[in-house]
């Protein structure tokens, strides 16, 4: 009789184990499209045996639900996501900067860029039209129409300089705003990780590794955080993660320790800090936004300032060689792209083509020749080469920077995809595999149920027979 009870108990544990395994497989299938989910496995384990007068008897089986997750692959995915996000952020900023120029830029197979098919709204067209207007005036120095055209083209040129500079400033402001917004998003994720740490530590007290759903949520939050800033993750004995990054000297800075955020992020004047410590970001969207805005875009603005200064200085020198008061073509104090402007004394009625008698074109000719002059910084000039060549190199530089980051985005995305696929092969859910397992668990459950029914029937018959004998 005791043997039947023992078998019945073992069969009951088998039913419970198979039922839990069925739940695990069903849960896997339900989460097949959940990117944060890692496949769970029902690991069977014996509950041991006891010794009876009839010999050893099994106490049944139980199920330990385990998660198919690799900490190494998780870390690799975080690192690659951070790099991809950084390059993508740079790409976005540089695309905006190129659009602000209003030029069409083509790239050759040698990765060099050049201005081609220039739009009529670009600075290159305004430069050409300005010097061409002076060339036409030199050919017809008394033509009022040519004089009016020079004034109009000068106004267009200064407007284009200012518009491009304003647009590039807006690109930089947008990059800073994105960095500040990303820093706020990172703080929210840090708080989320700290809260999940609290929940995981509480749930896993006495049962390490059991808070599977919470661990999936935390892994998802960490990947989102890594896309913003580079992080290092270390799990503590209680299941809570410690999150850190690095300062400008490469020293570790703790952001989350156990269940608390120890250092929140802040952004000001192009610097991201954790608490009072300035961070040295090497990847992530914040780094990409700041490096593009303060790097290539700022270099572009500085080059345009030099070009504007060189044009103002050279044209004023040719138009007003004696530096007479009120005789400049451009406002002498407007020597930057954002401030270049026509001198307020210059109008169609005051513009001159020469200093001699009617028909003198010496000034118009001198200004027109500036377009072909080769400048040299070694000789004290602000630029090297002709004005058009210098501007072409400026545009080419931003084009090459964009070409480079486009390649980086493409290559890095491929690397990230490879790593994600590697992790998916470990942690991902296969519907076919889970359906096969589900059928196996169901058959095992049915078999255990039949055994349970047989043992239950035998016990009922035995009890009835014993009752008859005692009567």
C-alpha positions in Angstrom: 0.0 0.0 0.0 2.8 2.4 0.9 4.5 1.7 -2.4 1.3 2.7 -4.3 1.2 6.0 -2.3 4.8 6.6 -3.1 4.3 6.0 -6.8 1.2 8.2 -6.7 3.1 11.0 -5.1 6.0 10.7 -7.7 3.4 10.7 -10.5 1.8 13.9 -9.1 5.2 15.7 -9.1 5.7 14.6 -12.7 2.3 16.1 -13.6 3.3 19.3 -12.0 6.7 19.3 -13.7 5.2 18.6 -17.2 2.5 21.3 -16.6 5.2 23.8 -15.8 7.3 22.8 -18.8 4.2 23.3 -21.0 3.8 26.8 -19.5 7.5 27.6 -20.3 7.2 26.5 -23.9 3.9 28.5 -24.3 5.5 31.5 -22.8 8.5 31.2 -25.2 6.1 31.1 -28.2 4.1 34.1 -26.9 7.3 36.1 -26.7 8.8 35.1 -30.1 8.6 38.7 -31.3 9.7 40.4 -28.1 13.2 41.8 -28.7 14.0 41.9 -25.0 13.0 38.3 -24.3 15.5 35.5 -23.8 14.4 31.9 -24.3 13.5 30.0 -21.2 14.2 26.3 -20.7 12.5 23.8 -18.4 15.4 21.9 -16.8 14.2 18.7 -15.1 15.8 17.5 -11.9 15.2 14.6 -9.6 13.9 15.2 -6.1 15.9 12.3 -4.8 14.9 8.9 -3.4 13.9 7.5 -0.1 14.6 4.0 1.2 11.7 1.8 2.3 11.4 -1.8 3.3 10.5 -2.4 -0.3 13.7 -0.7 -1.5 14.5 2.8 -2.8 11.6 4.8 -4.1 11.8 8.0 -6.1 10.3 11.2 -4.7 9.5 12.4 -8.2 10.9 15.2 -10.4 10.7 19.0 -10.4 11.4 21.7 -12.9 14.0 24.5 -12.7 13.3 27.3 -15.2 16.5 28.6 -16.7 17.2 31.5 -19.1 19.3 31.0 -22.2 21.3 34.3 -22.0 25.0 34.9 -22.5 26.5 37.8 -20.5 29.4 37.9 -22.9 27.1 38.3 -25.9 24.9 40.8 -24.1 28.0 42.9 -23.4 29.1 42.7 -27.1 25.6 43.8 -28.3 25.8 46.8 -25.9 29.2 47.8 -27.2 28.3 47.4 -30.9 25.0 49.3 -30.3 26.9 52.1 -28.8 29.3 52.4 -31.7 26.5 52.2 -34.3 24.4 54.8 -32.5 27.4 57.2 -32.3 28.2 56.9 -36.0 24.5 57.3 -36.9 24.2 60.4 -34.9 27.3 61.9 -36.6 25.8 60.9 -40.0 22.5 62.8 -39.2 24.3 66.0 -38.1 26.7 66.0 -41.1 23.7 65.4 -43.5 22.1 68.5 -42.0 25.3 70.5 -42.4 25.6 69.4 -46.1 22.0 70.4 -46.7 22.7 73.8 -45.1 25.3 74.5 -47.7 22.8 74.2 -50.5 25.3 72.5 -52.7 25.2 69.2 -54.6 28.3 67.1 -53.7 29.3 64.0 -55.6 31.9 61.4 -54.4 34.4 59.6 -56.5 35.5 56.0 -56.1 38.6 57.4 -54.4 36.5 58.8 -51.6 37.2 62.4 -52.6 34.3 64.7 -52.8 33.7 67.7 -55.1 31.1 70.3 -55.9 29.1 69.4 -59.0 25.8 70.4 -60.5 25.8 73.4 -58.1 22.3 74.6 -57.2 21.3 78.2 -57.9 20.7 78.7 -54.2 24.2 77.7 -53.1 27.1 80.0 -52.0 29.2 78.8 -55.0 26.7 80.2 -57.4 26.5 83.5 -55.5 30.3 83.8 -55.6 30.4 83.2 -59.3 27.6 85.6 -60.0 29.2 88.3 -57.9 32.5 88.3 -59.7 30.8 87.8 -63.1 28.8 90.9 -62.4 32.0 92.9 -61.9 33.4 91.4 -65.0 30.4 92.5 -66.9 30.7 96.0 -65.4 34.3 96.2 -66.4 33.1 95.6 -70.0 30.4 98.3 -69.7 31.5 100.6 -66.9 28.8 103.2 -67.6 25.9 100.8 -68.0 23.3 101.5 -65.3 21.9 97.9 -65.6 25.3 96.4 -64.9 25.8 98.7 -62.0 22.5 97.6 -60.5 23.4 94.0 -61.1 26.6 94.3 -59.1 24.7 95.8 -56.1 22.1 93.0 -56.4 24.6 90.2 -56.6 26.6 91.7 -53.7 23.4 91.7 -51.6 22.7 88.1 -52.6 26.2 87.0 -51.8 26.1 88.5 -48.3 22.7 87.1 -47.7 23.9 83.6 -48.7 26.9 83.8 -46.4 24.6 84.8 -43.5 22.0 82.2 -44.3 24.5 79.4 -44.5 26.1 80.4 -41.3 22.7 80.7 -39.5 21.7 77.3 -40.9 25.0 75.7 -39.6 24.5 77.4 -36.2 21.0 75.8 -36.1 22.6 72.4 -36.9 25.0 72.9 -34.0 22.1 74.0 -31.7 20.1 71.0 -32.8 23.0 68.7 -32.0 23.4 70.2 -28.5 19.6 69.9 -28.0 19.7 66.3 -29.0 22.7 65.7 -26.7 20.8 67.3 -23.8 17.7 65.3 -24.6 19.7 62.1 -24.8 21.3 62.8 -21.4 17.7 63.2 -19.9 16.8 59.9 -21.5 19.9 58.2 -20.1 18.9 59.4 -16.6 15.5 57.9 -16.9 17.1 54.6 -18.0 19.5 54.7 -15.0 16.5 55.1 -12.7 14.8 52.2 -14.4 17.8 50.0 -14.0 18.1 50.9 -10.3 14.4 50.1 -9.8 14.8 46.8 -11.6 17.9 46.0 -9.5 15.7 46.5 -6.4 13.0 44.2 -7.7 15.4 41.6 -8.8 17.4 41.6 -5.6 14.1 41.2 -3.6 12.7 38.4 -5.8 15.9 36.4 -6.0 16.6 36.5 -2.3 17.2 32.8 -1.6 16.6 31.8 -5.2 19.4 33.4 -7.4 18.6 33.9 -11.1 14.9 33.4 -10.8 13.6 36.9 -11.7 13.7 36.1 -15.5 11.2 38.6 -16.7 12.8 41.4 -14.7 16.2 40.4 -16.0 14.9 40.6 -19.6 13.5 44.1 -18.9 16.8 45.2 -17.4 18.8 43.9 -20.4 16.5 45.8 -22.7 17.1 49.0 -20.7 20.8 48.5 -20.7 20.9 48.2 -24.5 19.0 51.4 -24.8 21.3 53.1 -22.4 24.4 51.8 -24.3 23.0 53.4 -27.4 23.3 56.8 -25.6 26.6 56.4 -23.7 29.3 53.7 -23.5 28.7 51.6 -20.3 30.3 48.8 -18.4 28.0 46.3 -16.5 29.0 44.1 -13.5 26.5 42.0 -11.7 26.6 41.8 -7.9 26.1 38.8 -5.7 22.5 39.8 -5.1 21.7 40.0 -8.8 21.8 43.8 -8.9 24.0 45.4 -11.7 26.6 48.0 -11.2 26.7 50.4 -14.2 29.7 52.6 -14.9 31.3 54.7 -17.7 34.6 56.6 -17.9 35.8 60.2 -17.3 38.0 62.2 -19.6 41.1 60.5 -18.2 39.6 57.0 -18.7 38.9 56.4 -15.0 35.7 54.5 -14.1 32.7 56.6 -12.9 29.9 54.7 -11.3 26.4 55.6 -12.4 24.3 52.9 -10.7 25.4 51.0 -7.7 23.0 48.3 -6.5 19.6 49.8 -6.0 20.6 53.5 -6.3 21.7 55.9 -9.0 24.9 57.3 -7.7 25.6 59.9 -10.4 23.0 61.4 -12.7 24.1 62.9 -16.1 23.9 66.5 -17.0 24.8 68.5 -20.1 26.1 72.0 -20.4 28.2 73.8 -23.0 29.2 70.8 -24.9 30.2 68.7 -21.9 28.4 65.7 -20.4 29.0 65.1 -16.7 28.2 62.4 -14.2 27.7 64.3 -11.0 30.6 66.8 -11.0 32.8 64.7 -13.2 33.2 65.4 -16.9 32.8 62.3 -19.0 35.0 61.2 -21.9 32.5 59.6 -24.2 33.9 57.3 -26.9 30.7 56.1 -28.5 26.9 56.5 -28.2 24.6 59.0 -29.7 25.6 61.8 -27.3 29.2 61.5 -28.4 28.3 61.4 -32.0 26.1 64.5 -31.8 28.7 66.5 -29.9 31.7 65.4 -31.9 30.0 66.3 -35.2 28.7 69.6 -34.0 32.0 70.7 -32.4 34.1 69.0 -35.0 33.3 69.0 -38.7 30.4 71.6 -38.5 32.5 74.0 -36.4 35.4 73.6 -38.8 33.1 74.3 -41.7 31.9 77.5 -40.1 35.4 78.6 -39.3 36.5 78.0 -42.9 33.5 80.1 -44.2 34.5 82.9 -41.8 38.0 82.9 -43.3 36.5 83.0 -46.8 34.2 85.8 -45.9 37.1 87.8 -44.3 39.3 87.2 -47.3 36.6 88.5 -49.7 35.8 91.6 -47.6 39.5 92.4 -47.2 40.4 91.8 -50.9 37.4 93.5 -52.4 37.6 96.5 -50.2 41.4 96.8 -51.0 40.6 96.8 -54.7 37.5 99.0 -54.6 38.9 101.5 -52.1 42.7 101.3 -52.4 43.2 104.6 -50.6 41.0 103.5 -47.7 38.8 106.6 -47.9 36.2 107.0 -45.2 32.8 105.7 -46.5 34.4 104.3 -49.6 34.5 100.6 -48.9 32.4 98.1 -50.8 31.8 95.8 -47.9 31.3 96.9 -44.3 34.8 96.7 -42.9 33.7 95.3 -39.5 31.7 92.4 -41.1 34.5 90.0 -41.6 32.7 86.7 -40.6 30.2 84.6 -42.6 27.5 85.7 -40.2 28.3 89.4 -40.3 29.4 90.1 -43.9 27.4 92.9 -45.4 27.5 95.6 -48.1 28.7 98.9 -46.8 25.6 101.1 -46.1 27.1 104.0 -48.1 27.1 101.8 -51.3 24.1 102.1 -53.6 23.6 101.9 -57.3 24.1 105.7 -57.5 27.3 105.7 -55.5 29.0 102.6 -57.0 32.0 103.4 -59.2 33.7 101.3 -61.9 36.9 103.4 -61.9 38.5 106.5 -60.6 39.3 108.2 -63.8 37.1 109.8 -66.5 33.8 108.3 -67.7 34.4 104.8 -69.1 37.3 104.1 -66.6 36.9 100.4 -65.5 40.0 100.0 -63.4 38.2 99.4 -60.2 35.7 96.9 -61.7 38.6 95.1 -63.4 40.6 94.9 -60.2 37.7 93.4 -58.2 36.8 91.0 -61.0 40.5 89.8 -61.1 40.2 88.8 -57.4 38.3 85.7 -58.5 41.4 84.4 -60.3 43.9 85.4 -57.7 45.7 82.6 -55.8 46.0 83.4 -52.2 48.5 82.0 -49.7 48.5 81.8 -46.0 52.3 81.8 -46.1 52.1 85.2 -47.6 49.8 86.5 -45.0 46.5 85.7 -46.6 43.6 84.0 -44.8 43.1 81.2 -47.4 45.1 79.1 -49.8 44.3 79.0 -53.5 41.7 80.9 -55.4 38.3 81.7 -53.8 36.5 79.1 -55.8 39.1 76.5 -55.1 39.1 77.2 -51.4 35.4 77.0 -51.2 35.5 73.8 -53.2 37.8 72.3 -50.7 35.6 73.5 -47.8 32.6 71.7 -49.4 34.8 68.7 -50.3 35.9 68.4 -46.6 32.3 68.1 -45.3 31.5 65.7 -48.2 34.4 63.5 -47.3 33.5 63.6 -43.6 30.0 62.5 -44.6 31.4 59.8 -46.9 33.5 58.5 -44.1 30.7 58.3 -41.6 28.4 56.7 -44.2 30.9 53.9 -44.6 31.3 53.6 -40.8 27.5 53.3 -40.4 27.3 50.7 -43.0 30.2 48.6 -41.7 29.3 49.0 -38.1 25.6 48.1 -38.7 26.8 44.9 -40.4 29.0 44.1 -37.3 26.1 44.8 -34.9 23.8 42.6 -37.0 26.3 39.8 -36.8 26.6 40.0 -33.0 22.8 40.3 -32.6 22.4 37.2 -34.7 24.9 35.4 -32.6 23.0 36.2 -29.5 19.8 35.3 -31.2 21.1 31.8 -31.9 21.6 31.4 -28.1 18.7 33.4 -26.7 16.2 33.6 -29.5 13.0 31.7 -29.7 12.3 29.2 -32.5 8.6 28.5 -33.0 9.4 25.2 -34.6 11.6 24.2 -31.7 9.1 25.3 -29.1 6.2 23.5 -30.8 8.2 20.3 -30.9 9.0 20.7 -27.2 5.4 21.6 -26.4 4.2 18.4 -28.1 6.7 16.4 -26.1 5.7 17.9 -22.8 2.0 17.3 -23.6 2.6 13.7 -24.4 4.6 13.3 -21.1 1.8 15.0 -19.2 -0.7 12.6 -20.8 1.4 9.6 -19.9 1.9 10.8 -16.3 -1.9 11.4 -16.1 -2.6 7.8 -17.3 -0.2 6.4 -14.7 -1.8 8.5 -12.1 -5.2 7.2 -13.1 -4.0 3.6 -13.0 -2.4 3.9 -9.6 -5.5 5.7 -8.3 -7.7 2.9 -9.6 -5.5 0.2 -8.1 -5.6 2.0 -4.7 -9.4 2.3 -4.9 -9.8 -1.4 -5.7 -7.3 -2.3 -2.9 -9.2 -0.2 -0.4 -12.6 -1.7 -1.5 -11.2 -5.3 -1.2 -9.8 -4.5 2.2 -13.2 -3.2 3.2 -14.9 -6.4 2.0 -12.4 -8.6 3.9 -12.9 -6.8 7.1 -16.7 -7.0 6.7 
